[in-house]
């Protein structure tokens, strides 16, 4: 057995100029139109001079991640703005002042009926019959060919594959139901990898990579923080985990509330219990590390003790959890709310929440020496008034 500890970074790893305790990791959930919140998060980081060393994304999170990793720092924010501008669904008529919320409904029906020019378009043959032979590469209610063109225009995959920052996107292997993380550190990434991460069935067809079909990673794990915990080598990390679906919510009393809450529960991906398990595991690694340090040198150098001590690890990971707000009049269609007002409100919320966290720097200070994973919750009012 290899000594696991040799794969772990030193607790005295180099200090960053901007005082982050280790590598900066940006973890981006899937959530369709809710992803504009992630763009606001990045804007605040960018303005503070904090660029991620590693970005991990699923679905819309993978798209936003590729827009960041696939552009030079000075172009990242403009490319995000350009992408989300292309996503806007502007109704022909404006009923905002007469019927509040009606514009959003028009945007929804326009998206369902016509798609979004830079993202997806209807696939008429999908409505021919449930058993109509569309073929495995086209079996979806929409075609994502427009997204391929958009990403090709806005993302430089030569930059992506320089691994500065490192990019990881998650996708679900269709035949085996296994999660696959495509990582620019380990393989060359292209537009198909990003598209596969966002190929949510039955709306979008699976994407073929190296002869195999992949669907949206969110159907297996919509919060890809696990990729950081399982990384080899482990490193001290400051992880900004950007969540789009609310794991906590009130009991639903109407069918609209049931549908909305169902999506939140489905896609929040049990993140609280997952982090709790990682906190336990990393605490044990720190305990092993300290126990090994108390042994006499002769014992520490024995083959048996070295093997057992290899399960220890001194790394520490700070997780800053940022949670997108629930807008007023929001319902289960929120993830396809590409209305300009919806995009703007979520972008502004991500920017504001992140600026607040950066001002407080909760990861600075003294912590339990046995704590390997420390969670910093964003405490905000979650219901935001729509303008």
Secondary structure, 3 states (H helix, E strand, C coil): CCCHHHHECCCCCCCCCCCCCCEEEEEECCCHHHHHHHHHHHHHHHHCCCCCCEEEEECHHHHHHHHHHCCCHHHHHHHHHHHHHHHCCCCCCCCCCCCCCHHHHHHHHHHHHHCECCCEEECHHHHCCCCCCCCCCCCCCEECHHHHHHHHHHCCHHHHCCCCCEEEEEEEECCCCEEEEEECCCCCCCHHHHHHHCCCCCCECCEEECCEEEEEHHHCCCCCCHHHHCCCCECCEEEEEEECCCCCCCCCCCHHHHHHHHHHHHHCCCHHHHHHHHHHHHHHHHHHHHHHHHCCHHHHCCHHHHHHHCCCCCCCEEEEEEECCEECCCCCCHHHCCCHHHHHHHHHHHHHHHHHHHHHCCCCCCCCCCCCEEEEECCCCCEECCC
